[in-house]
Amino acid sequence: MRKFNVALALSAAVLCMSAPAQAEDLVFTLKNGTQSTLTRFYTSPVGVNNWEDDVFGQNVLNPGETMEITIADGRDVCKYDMKFEFEQGSDLDTTTDTQDLCEMGSYTIHE
């Protein structure tokens, strides 16, 4: 019985010392497979009614270029809505899509 009590006490100590799990950053590669410059890229978890900030900030993604995207929003979700805006004067309209970004190592936007 003494061994059981010691094992139980050790198990309780280990559980108390464990830190709560934290969400990991979601990282993927975005490729511009169009002939137009991608000027803004927004994401938002599925079910959230507002777009988050522009992921690019001051950057753009030119035709054929790729960029590593990190979504560090502290959420533990995989399905994201995405919104793509192209340079003014482009023949392309604003485009939206929904994907499970955890399963994708890369995403290519096409015309």
BELFEN-V404231 format. One record per helix or strand. SS is the DSSP state (~ for helix, > for strand). FROM is the first residue (numbers start at 0). LEN is the number of residues. If there is no record, write none. Layout:
SS/FROM/LEN + SS/FROM/LEN
//
This chain:
~/1/16 + >/25/7 + >/37/8 + >/60/1 + >/65/6 + >/78/8 + >/94/6 + >/105/4
//
